[in-house]
Amino acid sequence: MSTKKKILLAVVAILVILQFIQPSKNIALPLITEDDISKKYAIPEDVHQILIKKCYDCHSTNTVYPWYYNIQPLAWWMAHHINEGKEELNFSAFKTYPEKKAAHKLEELGEAVNDGWMPLDSYLWMHHDAEITEADRTAINAWLKTLPASEHRE
């Protein structure tokens, strides 16, 4: 057998074996935890639904996984992004944030929404319905202006 065929066979074997090694899933019940942002602040239902639909997959303890999550190494890549997202902002743990951190996270939320750097382009490739619309932006900004320390946000 040629060297190229041996290498190809080894790569295929590794990919097959990798399919049996899955990262843990980011799923916790209930969807809305006791420490959820909605338990800290009054959120209009439309705004909360926007956050759930367009942000919670990466920024909460509950991710709705697409079919391709079961394919390696995509699952590891996605798990890494989800973990990074939760480290940056976790709506499911928002009530545990000290006031200064919470205010800063809300300020960053406004920036992310208004400047268009969230959701990530790599997420939008397969989740077109997660794009933040102008109506979403308006609703989120209106809600943010009602919160404490809103003078720090535009």
N, CA, C and O atoms as a GROMACS GRO file, in nm:
protein
  616
    1MET      N    1   0.085  -0.117   0.000
    1MET     CA    2   0.000   0.000   0.000
    1MET      C    3   0.090   0.124   0.000
    1MET      O    4   0.190   0.130   0.071
    2SER      N    5   0.051   0.223  -0.080
    2SER     CA    6   0.133   0.344  -0.091
    2SER      C    7   0.121   0.428   0.037
    2SER      O    8   0.028   0.411   0.116
    3THR      N    9   0.215   0.517   0.054
    3THR     CA   10   0.218   0.605   0.171
    3THR      C   11   0.093   0.693   0.175
    3THR      O   12   0.036   0.714   0.282
    4LYS      N   13   0.052   0.745   0.060
    4LYS     CA   14  -0.067   0.830   0.054
    4LYS      C   15  -0.191   0.755   0.100
    4LYS      O   16  -0.273   0.810   0.174
    5LYS      N   17  -0.205   0.630   0.057
    5LYS     CA   18  -0.321   0.550   0.098
    5LYS      C   19  -0.317   0.521   0.247
    5LYS      O   20  -0.421   0.522   0.313
    6LYS      N   21  -0.199   0.496   0.302
    6LYS     CA   22  -0.187   0.470   0.445
    6LYS      C   23  -0.227   0.594   0.526
    6LYS      O   24  -0.297   0.585   0.626
    7ILE      N   25  -0.181   0.710   0.480
    7ILE     CA   26  -0.215   0.835   0.548
    7ILE      C   27  -0.366   0.860   0.540
    7ILE      O   28  -0.428   0.895   0.640
    8LEU      N   29  -0.424   0.842   0.422
    8LEU     CA   30  -0.567   0.860   0.404
    8LEU      C   31  -0.646   0.764   0.493
    8LEU      O   32  -0.743   0.805   0.557
    9LEU      N   33  -0.606   0.640   0.499
    9LEU     CA   34  -0.672   0.541   0.583
    9LEU      C   35  -0.661   0.579   0.731
    9LEU      O   36  -0.758   0.564   0.806
   10ALA      N   37  -0.546   0.628   0.772
   10ALA     CA   38  -0.527   0.670   0.911
   10ALA      C   39  -0.616   0.789   0.944
   10ALA      O   40  -0.677   0.793   1.051
   11VAL      N   41  -0.625   0.886   0.854
   11VAL     CA   42  -0.710   1.003   0.875
   11VAL      C   43  -0.857   0.961   0.885
   11VAL      O   44  -0.928   1.007   0.974
   12VAL      N   45  -0.902   0.874   0.796
   12VAL     CA   46  -1.040   0.825   0.800
   12VAL      C   47  -1.066   0.750   0.931
   12VAL      O   48  -1.170   0.770   0.993
   13ALA      N   49  -0.973   0.667   0.973
   13ALA     CA   50  -0.988   0.592   1.098
   13ALA      C   51  -0.998   0.687   1.217
   13ALA      O   52  -1.081   0.666   1.306
   14ILE      N   53  -0.915   0.789   1.219
   14ILE     CA   54  -0.920   0.888   1.328
   14ILE      C   55  -1.053   0.960   1.329
   14ILE      O   56  -1.113   0.979   1.436
   15LEU      N   57  -1.101   1.001   1.212
   15LEU     CA   58  -1.230   1.070   1.205
   15LEU      C   59  -1.345   0.981   1.251
   15LEU      O   60  -1.437   1.029   1.318
   16VAL      N   61  -1.341   0.854   1.218
   16VAL     CA   62  -1.444   0.760   1.264
   16VAL      C   63  -1.439   0.746   1.415
   16VAL      O   64  -1.543   0.750   1.481
   17ILE      N   65  -1.321   0.729   1.470
   17ILE     CA   66  -1.306   0.716   1.616
   17ILE      C   67  -1.354   0.843   1.687
   17ILE      O   68  -1.416   0.835   1.793
   18LEU      N   69  -1.324   0.959   1.630
   18LEU     CA   70  -1.365   1.086   1.690
   18LEU      C   71  -1.517   1.098   1.703
   18LEU      O   72  -1.566   1.168   1.791
   19GLN      N   73  -1.591   1.031   1.616
   19GLN     CA   74  -1.737   1.041   1.622
   19GLN      C   75  -1.793   0.985   1.753
   19GLN      O   76  -1.904   1.019   1.793
   20PHE      N   77  -1.716   0.900   1.820
   20PHE     CA   78  -1.761   0.840   1.945
   20PHE      C   79  -1.721   0.923   2.068
   20PHE      O   80  -1.762   0.892   2.180
   21ILE      N   81  -1.643   1.027   2.046
   21ILE     CA   82  -1.598   1.113   2.156
   21ILE      C   83  -1.670   1.247   2.142
   21ILE      O   84  -1.629   1.333   2.064
   22GLN      N   85  -1.777   1.264   2.218
   22GLN     CA   86  -1.861   1.383   2.208
   22GLN      C   87  -1.838   1.475   2.327
   22GLN      O   88  -1.823   1.428   2.440
   23PRO      N   89  -1.835   1.607   2.305
   23PRO     CA   90  -1.828   1.699   2.419
   23PRO      C   91  -1.962   1.699   2.492
   23PRO      O   92  -2.065   1.661   2.435
   24SER      N   93  -1.961   1.741   2.616
   24SER     CA   94  -2.087   1.747   2.691
   24SER      C   95  -2.173   1.859   2.632
   24SER      O   96  -2.123   1.958   2.580
   25LYS      N   97  -2.303   1.839   2.644
   25LYS     CA   98  -2.397   1.938   2.590
   25LYS      C   99  -2.433   2.041   2.695
   25LYS      O  100  -2.435   2.013   2.815
   26ASN      N  101  -2.461   2.160   2.648
   26ASN     CA  102  -2.498   2.274   2.730
   26ASN      C  103  -2.650   2.277   2.744
   26ASN      O  104  -2.718   2.359   2.683
   27ILE      N  105  -2.702   2.186   2.826
   27ILE     CA  106  -2.847   2.176   2.843
   27ILE      C  107  -2.878   2.166   2.991
   27ILE      O  108  -2.829   2.076   3.060
   28ALA      N  109  -2.958   2.257   3.040
   28ALA     CA  110  -3.002   2.254   3.179
   28ALA      C  111  -3.150   2.288   3.181
   28ALA      O  112  -3.198   2.371   3.104
   29LEU      N  113  -3.221   2.224   3.267
   29LEU     CA  114  -3.363   2.253   3.282
   29LEU      C  115  -3.387   2.313   3.418
   29LEU      O  116  -3.324   2.271   3.515
   30PRO      N  117  -3.472   2.408   3.430
   30PRO     CA  118  -3.557   2.467   3.327
   30PRO      C  119  -3.478   2.565   3.239
   30PRO      O  120  -3.366   2.604   3.272
   31LEU      N  121  -3.540   2.604   3.128
   31LEU     CA  122  -3.477   2.699   3.038
   31LEU      C  123  -3.446   2.830   3.110
   31LEU      O  124  -3.337   2.885   3.098
   32ILE      N  125  -3.543   2.878   3.186
   32ILE     CA  126  -3.525   3.002   3.262
   32ILE      C  127  -3.488   2.964   3.405
   32ILE      O  128  -3.572   2.917   3.481
   33THR      N  129  -3.362   2.985   3.440
   33THR     CA  130  -3.312   2.948   3.572
   33THR      C  131  -3.349   3.054   3.676
   33THR      O  132  -3.397   3.162   3.641
   34GLU      N  133  -3.327   3.022   3.801
   34GLU     CA  134  -3.352   3.117   3.909
   34GLU      C  135  -3.258   3.238   3.902
   34GLU      O  136  -3.289   3.343   3.958
   35ASP      N  137  -3.146   3.223   3.836
   35ASP     CA  138  -3.049   3.332   3.824
   35ASP      C  139  -3.054   3.400   3.687
   35ASP      O  140  -2.965   3.478   3.653
   36ASP      N  141  -3.158   3.371   3.609
   36ASP     CA  142  -3.174   3.428   3.476
   36ASP      C  143  -3.187   3.580   3.485
   36ASP      O  144  -3.232   3.634   3.586
   37ILE      N  145  -3.148   3.648   3.378
   37ILE     CA  146  -3.158   3.793   3.373
   37ILE      C  147  -3.301   3.841   3.398
   37ILE      O  148  -3.322   3.949   3.453
   38SER      N  149  -3.399   3.761   3.357
   38SER     CA  150  -3.539   3.800   3.377
   38SER      C  151  -3.581   3.796   3.524
   38SER      O  152  -3.686   3.849   3.559
   39LYS      N  153  -3.500   3.734   3.608
   39LYS     CA  154  -3.527   3.732   3.752
   39LYS      C  155  -3.462   3.852   3.821
   39LYS      O  156  -3.492   3.882   3.937
   40LYS      N  157  -3.373   3.920   3.750
   40LYS     CA  158  -3.305   4.038   3.804
   40LYS      C  159  -3.371   4.167   3.757
   40LYS      O  160  -3.384   4.263   3.834
   41TYR      N  161  -3.414   4.169   3.632
   41TYR     CA  162  -3.474   4.287   3.573
   41TYR      C  163  -3.609   4.251   3.510
   41TYR      O  164  -3.628   4.138   3.465
   42ALA      N  165  -3.699   4.346   3.510
   42ALA     CA  166  -3.825   4.328   3.436
   42ALA      C  167  -3.792   4.342   3.288
   42ALA      O  168  -3.740   4.445   3.244
   43ILE      N  169  -3.822   4.238   3.213
   43ILE     CA  170  -3.794   4.239   3.069
   43ILE      C  171  -3.926   4.224   2.995
   43ILE      O  172  -4.000   4.129   3.022
   44PRO      N  173  -3.957   4.315   2.903
   44PRO     CA  174  -4.077   4.294   2.822
   44PRO      C  175  -4.068   4.158   2.752
   44PRO      O  176  -3.961   4.117   2.709
   45GLU      N  177  -4.181   4.092   2.740
   45GLU     CA  178  -4.182   3.957   2.682
   45GLU      C  179  -4.120   3.953   2.543
   45GLU      O  180  -4.049   3.859   2.510
   46ASP      N  181  -4.147   4.055   2.460
   46ASP     CA  182  -4.089   4.053   2.325
   46ASP      C  183  -3.936   4.061   2.329
   46ASP      O  184  -3.870   3.994   2.250
   47VAL      N  185  -3.882   4.139   2.420
   47VAL     CA  186  -3.737   4.150   2.432
   47VAL      C  187  -3.679   4.020   2.486
   47VAL      O  188  -3.575   3.973   2.438
   48HIS      N  189  -3.745   3.961   2.584
   48HIS     CA  190  -3.697   3.834   2.639
   48HIS      C  191  -3.697   3.726   2.531
   48HIS      O  192  -3.603   3.647   2.524
   49GLN      N  193  -3.798   3.723   2.449
   49GLN     CA  194  -3.803   3.624   2.340
   49GLN      C  195  -3.693   3.648   2.237
   49GLN      O  196  -3.638   3.553   2.182
   50ILE      N  197  -3.662   3.774   2.210
   50ILE     CA  198  -3.550   3.805   2.119
   50ILE      C  199  -3.421   3.749   2.177
   50ILE      O  200  -3.344   3.683   2.107
   51LEU      N  201  -3.397   3.775   2.305
   51LEU     CA  202  -3.275   3.725   2.370
   51LEU      C  203  -3.270   3.573   2.367
   51LEU      O  204  -3.166   3.515   2.337
   52ILE      N  205  -3.382   3.509   2.400
   52ILE     CA  206  -3.387   3.362   2.401
   52ILE      C  207  -3.358   3.307   2.261
   52ILE      O  208  -3.276   3.217   2.244
   53LYS      N  209  -3.426   3.362   2.161
   53LYS     CA  210  -3.414   3.309   2.025
   53LYS      C  211  -3.279   3.340   1.961
   53LYS      O  212  -3.226   3.259   1.885
   54LYS      N  213  -3.223   3.456   1.991
   54LYS     CA  214  -3.106   3.501   1.916
   54LYS      C  215  -2.977   3.503   1.996
   54LYS      O  216  -2.869   3.522   1.939
   55CYS      N  217  -2.986   3.484   2.128
   55CYS     CA  218  -2.865   3.494   2.211
   55CYS      C  219  -2.841   3.375   2.303
   55CYS      O  220  -2.726   3.341   2.332
   56TYR      N  221  -2.948   3.310   2.348
   56TYR     CA  222  -2.934   3.209   2.453
   56TYR      C  223  -2.857   3.084   2.408
   56TYR      O  224  -2.802   3.015   2.493
   57ASP      N  225  -2.852   3.054   2.279
   57ASP     CA  226  -2.777   2.934   2.236
   57ASP      C  227  -2.632   2.940   2.284
   57ASP      O  228  -2.576   2.837   2.324
   58CYS      N  229  -2.572   3.057   2.280
   58CYS     CA  230  -2.432   3.070   2.323
   58CYS      C  231  -2.416   3.140   2.457
   58CYS      O  232  -2.310   3.133   2.518
   59HIS      N  233  -2.520   3.207   2.502
   59HIS     CA  234  -2.508   3.289   2.623
   59HIS      C  235  -2.605   3.248   2.733
   59HIS      O  236  -2.660   3.333   2.803
   60SER      N  237  -2.627   3.118   2.748
   60SER     CA  238  -2.710   3.066   2.858
   60SER      C  239  -2.669   2.922   2.885
   60SER      O  240  -2.577   2.869   2.822
   61THR      N  241  -2.738   2.860   2.977
   61THR     CA  242  -2.709   2.719   3.008
   61THR      C  243  -2.793   2.625   2.923
   61THR      O  244  -2.798   2.505   2.950
   62ASN      N  245  -2.859   2.678   2.822
   62ASN     CA  246  -2.941   2.596   2.733
   62ASN      C  247  -2.913   2.630   2.588
   62ASN      O  248  -2.936   2.742   2.544
   63THR      N  249  -2.865   2.533   2.516
   63THR     CA  250  -2.838   2.548   2.373
   63THR      C  251  -2.929   2.456   2.295
   63THR      O  252  -2.944   2.338   2.330
   64VAL      N  253  -2.990   2.508   2.190
   64VAL     CA  254  -3.065   2.425   2.096
   64VAL      C  255  -2.964   2.385   1.990
   64VAL      O  256  -2.917   2.468   1.912
   65TYR      N  257  -2.932   2.257   1.988
   65TYR     CA  258  -2.826   2.208   1.900
   65TYR      C  259  -2.878   2.172   1.762
   65TYR      O  260  -2.984   2.109   1.750
   66PRO      N  261  -2.804   2.212   1.657
   66PRO     CA  262  -2.840   2.171   1.521
   66PRO      C  263  -2.796   2.027   1.496
   66PRO      O  264  -2.718   1.971   1.574
   67TRP      N  265  -2.845   1.968   1.390
   67TRP     CA  266  -2.813   1.829   1.357
   67TRP      C  267  -2.664   1.806   1.343
   67TRP      O  268  -2.614   1.700   1.380
   68TYR      N  269  -2.592   1.903   1.291
   68TYR     CA  270  -2.450   1.883   1.264
   68TYR      C  271  -2.364   1.888   1.390
   68TYR      O  272  -2.243   1.870   1.383
   69TYR      N  273  -2.425   1.913   1.505
   69TYR     CA  274  -2.349   1.910   1.630
   69TYR      C  275  -2.295   1.771   1.659
   69TYR      O  276  -2.196   1.757   1.731
   70ASN      N  277  -2.357   1.669   1.605
   70ASN     CA  278  -2.313   1.532   1.630
   70ASN      C  279  -2.195   1.489   1.543
   70ASN      O  280  -2.149   1.376   1.553
   71ILE      N  281  -2.148   1.577   1.458
   71ILE     CA  282  -2.035   1.546   1.370
   71ILE      C  283  -1.907   1.608   1.429
   71ILE      O  284  -1.902   1.727   1.458
   72GLN      N  285  -1.807   1.523   1.445
   72GLN     CA  286  -1.678   1.571   1.496
   72GLN      C  287  -1.590   1.612   1.379
   72GLN      O  288  -1.597   1.547   1.274
   73PRO      N  289  -1.511   1.711   1.389
   73PRO     CA  290  -1.479   1.791   1.506
   73PRO      C  291  -1.567   1.915   1.522
   73PRO      O  292  -1.536   2.001   1.604
   74LEU      N  293  -1.677   1.925   1.444
   74LEU     CA  294  -1.766   2.042   1.456
   74LEU      C  295  -1.818   2.060   1.597
   74LEU      O  296  -1.826   2.173   1.646
   75ALA      N  297  -1.854   1.951   1.664
   75ALA     CA  298  -1.910   1.961   1.799
   75ALA      C  299  -1.810   2.023   1.896
   75ALA      O  300  -1.848   2.104   1.980
   76TRP      N  301  -1.684   1.985   1.884
   76TRP     CA  302  -1.584   2.043   1.974
   76TRP      C  303  -1.567   2.193   1.947
   76TRP      O  304  -1.555   2.273   2.040
   77TRP      N  305  -1.566   2.229   1.819
   77TRP     CA  306  -1.554   2.369   1.782
   77TRP      C  307  -1.673   2.449   1.837
   77TRP      O  308  -1.656   2.557   1.893
   78MET      N  309  -1.794   2.394   1.820
   78MET     CA  310  -1.913   2.462   1.871
   78MET      C  311  -1.912   2.468   2.023
   78MET      O  312  -1.945   2.572   2.081
   79ALA      N  313  -1.875   2.360   2.089
   79ALA     CA  314  -1.870   2.359   2.236
   79ALA      C  315  -1.773   2.466   2.286
   79ALA      O  316  -1.800   2.533   2.386
   80HIS      N  317  -1.662   2.481   2.217
   80HIS     CA  318  -1.565   2.585   2.254
   80HIS      C  319  -1.627   2.724   2.242
   80HIS      O  320  -1.612   2.807   2.331
   81HIS      N  321  -1.697   2.750   2.132
   81HIS     CA  322  -1.762   2.880   2.112
   81HIS      C  323  -1.870   2.905   2.218
   81HIS      O  324  -1.882   3.016   2.269
   82ILE      N  325  -1.947   2.802   2.249
   82ILE     CA  326  -2.052   2.816   2.351
   82ILE      C  327  -1.990   2.848   2.486
   82ILE      O  328  -2.037   2.936   2.558
   83ASN      N  329  -1.885   2.776   2.522
   83ASN     CA  330  -1.818   2.802   2.650
   83ASN      C  331  -1.760   2.943   2.656
   83ASN      O  332  -1.768   3.010   2.759
   84GLU      N  333  -1.700   2.988   2.546
   84GLU     CA  334  -1.650   3.126   2.540
   84GLU      C  335  -1.763   3.226   2.554
   84GLU      O  336  -1.750   3.327   2.623
   85GLY      N  337  -1.874   3.198   2.487
   85GLY     CA  338  -1.989   3.287   2.494
   85GLY      C  339  -2.043   3.299   2.636
   85GLY      O  340  -2.076   3.409   2.682
   86LYS      N  341  -2.053   3.186   2.705
   86LYS     CA  342  -2.102   3.188   2.843
   86LYS      C  343  -2.004   3.257   2.937
   86LYS      O  344  -2.045   3.322   3.033
   87GLU      N  345  -1.874   3.244   2.910
   87GLU     CA  346  -1.776   3.316   2.993
   87GLU      C  347  -1.792   3.466   2.977
   87GLU      O  348  -1.777   3.542   3.073
   88GLU      N  349  -1.822   3.509   2.856
   88GLU     CA  350  -1.837   3.652   2.829
   88GLU      C  351  -1.968   3.707   2.885
   88GLU      O  352  -1.970   3.815   2.945
   89LEU      N  353  -2.076   3.634   2.866
   89LEU     CA  354  -2.208   3.676   2.913
   89LEU      C  355  -2.295   3.553   2.925
   89LEU      O  356  -2.315   3.479   2.828
   90ASN      N  357  -2.348   3.531   3.045
   90ASN     CA  358  -2.435   3.416   3.068
   90ASN      C  359  -2.568   3.467   3.123
   90ASN      O  360  -2.579   3.500   3.241
   91PHE      N  361  -2.669   3.474   3.036
   91PHE     CA  362  -2.800   3.522   3.080
   91PHE      C  363  -2.859   3.435   3.190
   91PHE      O  364  -2.935   3.484   3.274
   92SER      N  365  -2.824   3.306   3.192
   92SER     CA  366  -2.876   3.214   3.293
   92SER      C  367  -2.818   3.239   3.432
   92SER      O  368  -2.875   3.194   3.532
   93ALA      N  369  -2.707   3.310   3.439
   93ALA     CA  370  -2.642   3.338   3.568
   93ALA      C  371  -2.637   3.488   3.597
   93ALA      O  372  -2.565   3.531   3.687
   94PHE      N  373  -2.712   3.566   3.522
   94PHE     CA  374  -2.702   3.712   3.530
   94PHE      C  375  -2.734   3.766   3.669
   94PHE      O  376  -2.674   3.864   3.713
   95LYS      N  377  -2.827   3.703   3.737
   95LYS     CA  378  -2.867   3.750   3.870
   95LYS      C  379  -2.752   3.740   3.970
   95LYS      O  380  -2.751   3.810   4.071
   96THR      N  381  -2.654   3.654   3.943
   96THR     CA  382  -2.540   3.638   4.033
   96THR      C  383  -2.432   3.743   4.010
   96THR      O  384  -2.340   3.755   4.091
   97TYR      N  385  -2.442   3.820   3.902
   97TYR     CA  386  -2.341   3.921   3.873
   97TYR      C  387  -2.351   4.036   3.974
   97TYR      O  388  -2.461   4.080   4.006
   98PRO      N  389  -2.237   4.084   4.024
   98PRO     CA  390  -2.239   4.206   4.105
   98PRO      C  391  -2.293   4.322   4.019
   98PRO      O  392  -2.284   4.317   3.896
   99GLU      N  393  -2.348   4.423   4.083
   99GLU     CA  394  -2.413   4.533   4.010
   99GLU      C  395  -2.322   4.597   3.905
   99GLU      O  396  -2.365   4.625   3.794
  100LYS      N  397  -2.197   4.621   3.941
  100LYS     CA  398  -2.105   4.685   3.847
  100LYS      C  399  -2.082   4.598   3.724
  100LYS      O  400  -2.081   4.647   3.611
  101LYS      N  401  -2.064   4.468   3.745
  101LYS     CA  402  -2.045   4.375   3.634
  101LYS      C  403  -2.172   4.367   3.550
  101LYS      O  404  -2.164   4.366   3.427
  102ALA      N  405  -2.288   4.361   3.615
  102ALA     CA  406  -2.415   4.353   3.542
  102ALA      C  407  -2.433   4.477   3.454
  102ALA      O  408  -2.472   4.466   3.338
  103ALA      N  409  -2.405   4.595   3.510
  103ALA     CA  410  -2.419   4.719   3.433
  103ALA      C  411  -2.324   4.718   3.313
  103ALA      O  412  -2.362   4.760   3.203
  104HIS      N  413  -2.203   4.670   3.334
  104HIS     CA  414  -2.106   4.663   3.224
  104HIS      C  415  -2.153   4.565   3.116
  104HIS      O  416  -2.140   4.593   2.997
  105LYS      N  417  -2.207   4.451   3.157
  105LYS     CA  418  -2.256   4.351   3.061
  105LYS      C  419  -2.374   4.408   2.981
  105LYS      O  420  -2.385   4.382   2.861
  106LEU      N  421  -2.460   4.484   3.046
  106LEU     CA  422  -2.572   4.546   2.974
  106LEU      C  423  -2.521   4.649   2.874
  106LEU      O  424  -2.574   4.661   2.763
  107GLU      N  425  -2.419   4.723   2.915
  107GLU     CA  426  -2.358   4.820   2.823
  107GLU      C  427  -2.300   4.748   2.702
  107GLU      O  428  -2.317   4.792   2.588
  108GLU      N  429  -2.230   4.637   2.726
  108GLU     CA  430  -2.174   4.558   2.616
  108GLU      C  431  -2.283   4.497   2.529
  108GLU      O  432  -2.267   4.488   2.407
  109LEU      N  433  -2.394   4.456   2.590
  109LEU     CA  434  -2.507   4.404   2.513
  109LEU      C  435  -2.556   4.510   2.415
  109LEU      O  436  -2.577   4.481   2.297
  110GLY      N  437  -2.573   4.632   2.463
  110GLY     CA  438  -2.614   4.741   2.375
  110GLY      C  439  -2.516   4.764   2.262
  110GLY      O  440  -2.556   4.783   2.147
  111GLU      N  441  -2.387   4.763   2.295
  111GLU     CA  442  -2.284   4.781   2.191
  111GLU      C  443  -2.288   4.667   2.089
  111GLU      O  444  -2.279   4.692   1.969
  112ALA      N  445  -2.300   4.545   2.137
  112ALA     CA  446  -2.302   4.429   2.047
  112ALA      C  447  -2.419   4.436   1.951
  112ALA      O  448  -2.406   4.407   1.832
  113VAL      N  449  -2.534   4.474   2.003
  113VAL     CA  450  -2.655   4.483   1.921
  113VAL      C  451  -2.645   4.600   1.824
  113VAL      O  452  -2.676   4.585   1.706
  114ASN      N  453  -2.603   4.715   1.872
  114ASN     CA  454  -2.599   4.834   1.788
  114ASN      C  455  -2.486   4.834   1.686
  114ASN      O  456  -2.501   4.886   1.576
  115ASP      N  457  -2.374   4.776   1.723
  115ASP     CA  458  -2.259   4.773   1.632
  115ASP      C  459  -2.260   4.651   1.540
  115ASP      O  460  -2.180   4.642   1.447
  116GLY      N  461  -2.349   4.556   1.567
  116GLY     CA  462  -2.366   4.441   1.480
  116GLY      C  463  -2.262   4.332   1.492
  116GLY      O  464  -2.248   4.250   1.401
  117TRP      N  465  -2.187   4.328   1.603
  117TRP     CA  466  -2.088   4.221   1.615
  117TRP      C  467  -2.140   4.097   1.685
  117TRP      O  468  -2.066   4.002   1.709
  118MET      N  469  -2.268   4.099   1.718
  118MET     CA  470  -2.334   3.979   1.769
  118MET      C  471  -2.469   3.970   1.698
  118MET      O  472  -2.531   4.073   1.671
  119PRO      N  473  -2.514   3.853   1.670
  119PRO     CA  474  -2.446   3.724   1.676
  119PRO      C  475  -2.329   3.719   1.577
  119PRO      O  476  -2.324   3.794   1.480
  120LEU      N  477  -2.237   3.629   1.605
  120LEU     CA  478  -2.121   3.610   1.519
  120LEU      C  479  -2.164   3.568   1.378
  120LEU      O  480  -2.263   3.497   1.361
  121ASP      N  481  -2.089   3.613   1.279
  121ASP     CA  482  -2.117   3.573   1.141
  121ASP      C  483  -2.115   3.421   1.126
  121ASP      O  484  -2.196   3.365   1.053
  122SER      N  485  -2.022   3.355   1.196
  122SER     CA  486  -2.013   3.209   1.186
  122SER      C  487  -2.139   3.141   1.238
  122SER      O  488  -2.173   3.032   1.193
  123TYR      N  489  -2.209   3.204   1.332
  123TYR     CA  490  -2.335   3.150   1.383
  123TYR      C  491  -2.448   3.177   1.282
  123TYR      O  492  -2.534   3.092   1.260
  124LEU      N  493  -2.446   3.294   1.224
  124LEU     CA  494  -2.552   3.333   1.130
  124LEU      C  495  -2.550   3.252   1.001
  124LEU      O  496  -2.652   3.244   0.933
  125TRP      N  497  -2.436   3.192   0.966
  125TRP     CA  498  -2.429   3.110   0.845
  125TRP      C  499  -2.538   3.004   0.846
  125TRP      O  500  -2.602   2.978   0.743
  126MET      N  501  -2.559   2.941   0.960
  126MET     CA  502  -2.656   2.832   0.970
  126MET      C  503  -2.782   2.870   1.049
  126MET      O  504  -2.875   2.791   1.058
  127HIS      N  505  -2.784   2.990   1.106
  127HIS     CA  506  -2.897   3.034   1.187
  127HIS      C  507  -2.942   3.173   1.139
  127HIS      O  508  -2.930   3.272   1.211
  128HIS      N  509  -2.992   3.177   1.019
  128HIS     CA  510  -3.031   3.305   0.958
  128HIS      C  511  -3.136   3.379   1.040
  128HIS      O  512  -3.139   3.502   1.042
  129ASP      N  513  -3.222   3.304   1.108
  129ASP     CA  514  -3.328   3.365   1.187
  129ASP      C  515  -3.276   3.431   1.315
  129ASP      O  516  -3.353   3.496   1.386
  130ALA      N  517  -3.148   3.415   1.345
  130ALA     CA  518  -3.089   3.476   1.465
  130ALA      C  519  -3.036   3.617   1.439
  130ALA      O  520  -2.989   3.684   1.531
  131GLU      N  521  -3.043   3.661   1.315
  131GLU     CA  522  -2.994   3.796   1.285
  131GLU      C  523  -3.077   3.899   1.360
  131GLU      O  524  -3.200   3.890   1.365
  132ILE      N  525  -3.010   3.997   1.417
  132ILE     CA  526  -3.077   4.104   1.490
  132ILE      C  527  -3.134   4.203   1.388
  132ILE      O  528  -3.060   4.264   1.312
  133THR      N  529  -3.265   4.217   1.388
  133THR     CA  530  -3.331   4.309   1.295
  133THR      C  531  -3.334   4.449   1.355
  133THR      O  532  -3.302   4.469   1.472
  134GLU      N  533  -3.372   4.545   1.274
  134GLU     CA  534  -3.385   4.682   1.324
  134GLU      C  535  -3.493   4.689   1.432
  134GLU      O  536  -3.478   4.762   1.530
  135ALA      N  537  -3.601   4.614   1.415
  135ALA     CA  538  -3.707   4.611   1.517
  135ALA      C  539  -3.654   4.550   1.647
  135ALA      O  540  -3.686   4.599   1.756
  136ASP      N  541  -3.574   4.445   1.637
  136ASP     CA  542  -3.512   4.385   1.756
  136ASP      C  543  -3.423   4.487   1.826
  136ASP      O  544  -3.429   4.503   1.948
  137ARG      N  545  -3.342   4.554   1.747
  137ARG     CA  546  -3.249   4.654   1.800
  137ARG      C  547  -3.325   4.764   1.874
  137ARG      O  548  -3.286   4.805   1.983
  138THR      N  549  -3.432   4.811   1.814
  138THR     CA  550  -3.513   4.917   1.875
  138THR      C  551  -3.573   4.869   2.007
  138THR      O  552  -3.570   4.942   2.106
  139ALA      N  553  -3.626   4.748   2.008
  139ALA     CA  554  -3.688   4.694   2.130
  139ALA      C  555  -3.584   4.675   2.241
  139ALA      O  556  -3.610   4.709   2.356
  140ILE      N  557  -3.470   4.620   2.206
  140ILE     CA  558  -3.364   4.598   2.307
  140ILE      C  559  -3.314   4.732   2.362
  140ILE      O  560  -3.298   4.747   2.482
  141ASN      N  561  -3.291   4.829   2.274
  141ASN     CA  562  -3.244   4.960   2.319
  141ASN      C  563  -3.346   5.029   2.408
  141ASN      O  564  -3.310   5.092   2.507
  142ALA      N  565  -3.473   5.019   2.373
  142ALA     CA  566  -3.578   5.080   2.456
  142ALA      C  567  -3.578   5.017   2.595
  142ALA      O  568  -3.590   5.088   2.695
  143TRP      N  569  -3.563   4.885   2.602
  143TRP     CA  570  -3.558   4.818   2.732
  143TRP      C  571  -3.434   4.859   2.810
  143TRP      O  572  -3.443   4.889   2.929
  144LEU      N  573  -3.318   4.860   2.744
  144LEU     CA  574  -3.193   4.896   2.813
  144LEU      C  575  -3.201   5.035   2.875
  144LEU      O  576  -3.145   5.059   2.982
  145LYS      N  577  -3.269   5.127   2.808
  145LYS     CA  578  -3.280   5.264   2.859
  145LYS      C  579  -3.363   5.272   2.987
  145LYS      O  580  -3.355   5.371   3.060
  146THR      N  581  -3.443   5.170   3.015
  146THR     CA  582  -3.525   5.171   3.137
  146THR      C  583  -3.450   5.118   3.258
  146THR      O  584  -3.500   5.127   3.370
  147LEU      N  585  -3.331   5.064   3.238
  147LEU     CA  586  -3.259   4.997   3.346
  147LEU      C  587  -3.168   5.092   3.422
  147LEU      O  588  -3.130   5.197   3.371
  148PRO      N  589  -3.132   5.054   3.546
  148PRO     CA  590  -3.037   5.135   3.623
  148PRO      C  591  -2.907   5.152   3.544
  148PRO      O  592  -2.865   5.063   3.471
  149ALA      N  593  -2.846   5.266   3.561
  149ALA     CA  594  -2.720   5.300   3.494
  149ALA      C  595  -2.737   5.314   3.343
  149ALA      O  596  -2.640   5.305   3.268
  150SER      N  597  -2.862   5.336   3.299
  150SER     CA  598  -2.886   5.346   3.155
  150SER      C  599  -2.822   5.470   3.094
  150SER      O  600  -2.807   5.480   2.973
  151GLU      N  601  -2.783   5.567   3.180
  151GLU     CA  602  -2.717   5.686   3.127
  151GLU      C  603  -2.582   5.654   3.065
  151GLU      O  604  -2.525   5.736   2.993
  152HIS      N  605  -2.528   5.535   3.094
  152HIS     CA  606  -2.400   5.495   3.037
  152HIS      C  607  -2.416   5.434   2.898
  152HIS      O  608  -2.316   5.406   2.831
  153ARG      N  609  -2.538   5.413   2.856
  153ARG     CA  610  -2.562   5.349   2.726
  153ARG      C  611  -2.630   5.448   2.633
  153ARG      O  612  -2.700   5.541   2.676
  154GLU      N  613  -2.608   5.426   2.505
  154GLU     CA  614  -2.674   5.510   2.405
  154GLU      C  615  -2.794   5.438   2.349
  154GLU      O  616  -2.864   5.492   2.263
   0.00000   0.00000   0.00000
